[in-house]
Amino acid sequence: MDAGAVQRLGAQCLQILLAARAAWEADEVELRLENLSSEFSAALELMGVLPEELVNHVLTKDKELAA
């Protein structure tokens, strides 16, 4: 997800992003954040969330074998 144009991030939007992360992780689909705007990063920090907490790390068999 490109967050470069984000000017405001409210708590409800953060809830949706966290729910999407959980759902996509359960479906083994990767969620990535790119180009975080300063407003996006500041809002996450204000709400006590690190950008790393919004992305999931899907392990495929190929990635598991490489680890």
Beta strands, then each sheet from edge to edge (+ up, - down):
end
